[in-house]
Amino acid sequence: MHGLPFTAPALLAPMEGVTEACFRDLVLDRNPPDALGGAFTEFARVSQQPLPERVLVRHLGPRRHAAPVGLQIMGASAEAVAATARRAELAGAPLVDLNFGCPAKGALRGCAGSALLDDPPKVEALVRACVDAVERVPVTAKIRAGGDDDTRLEEIASAVEAGGARLLTVHCRTRREAYRDTADWERLRRAVRTVSIPVCGNGGVEAHADLAALRAETGCALVMVGRAAMADPWIFSGRVVERAEAARFLSEYAAALRADGATPHKQAGRLKQLIRVWRAGGLVEDEREELLRERDDRRLLDWVEREANASQLGPHAATR
Ligand SMILES: Cc1cc2nc3c(=O)[nH]c(=O)nc-3n(C[C@H](O)[C@H](O)[C@H](O)COP(=O)(O)O)c2cc1C
């Protein structure tokens, strides 16, 4: 697909603290490769030294899928990021993605992530350093529409292309807009008009129908989904699941976290992260607030288990 290893034009966004292997694998298992074309690790943060290979191996996780999982790197030192990109390739990453969008204070302090949106020549240099460092895998880049405003969008997009990236993902919000509700798809049209490499549009996809709508309305070749995939992991295939199947996702997620060494407290925290936005199967509609208030980790985990096992007993058999 466009000379890239993706198996379909819809991708799961990189999300720190969410798209670790435990969550990613479940989403990739539930959406066939002709519906979900690829995913990304959460960002791997590089400071002055390249990351050791074992860290990259951990980001990539133990499993491989038909759809590729790109390793995302964030950093400001072109040398260290490029050396990390090469190590990522050697660790088995099918592609390397560079983060120019993170608005977190830590990233800005290190002049990385979205801080680089104010310095397009630096973006170009970083992309080029990585392109030169890897031998085979494509280098891609993910930007926001700008820093304080979107006036430099074309300049930033052109810098990514000039550096040799094979795909430009545009999160259509600016750094200042952070994660606000509105997403301006006109900015995606502008990016598409600016570069000749494929553009992946991101921001504001809420439902399965939006996957096609975004591409049709903007001319983007690909589309990336973040938070809506936390609310409904089946969004890529468009399958509507029953309550018990939705609960089984959460219970398998807890089990995967447990197998990965997470404490019950961490498991419950990660479950709440999904429950806060969850829509699939009508599972938490009535009890969302109550579940989020639950302080007893065990009780939350037990509720998920009961719901997941309730399929033989009828749709609403499990009660707290
Ligand atoms: C919890 C969270 C963590 C994120 N972490 C990353 C990250 O590691 N790398 C990145 O490029 N973007 C990250 N993002 C941004 C998403 O990839 C995406 O661009 C953004 O959520 C907009 O897409 P959406 O409207 O579909 O959610 C994160 C977003 C969220 C909500």
The ligand as an ORCA input file, in Angstrom:
! r2SCAN-3c Opt
* xyz 0 1
  C      -3.535      8.981     25.995
  C      -2.916      9.459     24.716
  C      -1.586      9.192     24.468
  C      -0.996      9.605     23.273
  N       0.311      9.271     23.019
  C       0.838      9.548     21.798
  C       2.139      9.071     21.426
  O       2.817      8.347     22.183
  N       2.608      9.424     20.208
  C       1.881     10.197     19.323
  O       2.351     10.485     18.227
  N       0.653     10.625     19.647
  C       0.110     10.309     20.840
  N      -1.173     10.702     21.115
  C      -1.962     11.390     20.082
  C      -2.749     10.384     19.245
  O      -1.878      9.541     18.506
  C      -3.673     11.120     18.240
  O      -2.880     11.908     17.394
  C      -4.687     12.010     18.944
  O      -5.305     11.338     20.023
  C      -5.762     12.507     17.952
  O      -6.479     11.436     17.404
  P      -7.959     11.066     17.927
  O      -8.796     12.325     17.815
  O      -8.412      9.963     16.988
  O      -7.833     10.608     19.352
  C      -1.766     10.321     22.311
  C      -3.103     10.589     22.575
  C      -3.686     10.161     23.745
  C      -5.151     10.457     23.981
*
